[in-house]
Amino acid sequence: MSDTPDFASRAEVLRAIAHPVRLELLWAIMPGELAVGDIESATGITQPGLSQQLGVLRKAELVETRREAKQVFYRIDAARMGEIADLLCRLAGTIRTTATPTPRQPAKRHGSAATFARVG
């Protein structure tokens, strides 16, 4: 099994992100899921351009959709964005893990300044 990514598909995703309107759309839905009408209000991007650009983001699998009655809601596909972030971090020579961070538990206090491991 090769550790080499599929550069063609990664380049397509980066092209989708690199467009100023699509980047603005991603920025608008970054905090959470929004209906198309709310995206239009937040960005000022109107139909049919909005639908076209959202379609490009869907094709690149950068967003996920959910339909509720006649409304379509968009949210960022966090797993896909994580893949792209990993690629960019590798290119930058920085370290990034794809594991979901777990909340830190506060250290348990046992009434002394130091806690020692029990050797058994």
Secondary structure, DSSP 8 states (H G I E B T S, - for coil): ------HHHHHHHHHHHTSHHHHHHHHHHTTS-EEHHHHHHHH---TTHHHHHHHHHHHTT-EEEEEETTEEEEEE-HHHHHHHHHHHHHHHT-----S-----------SSS-------
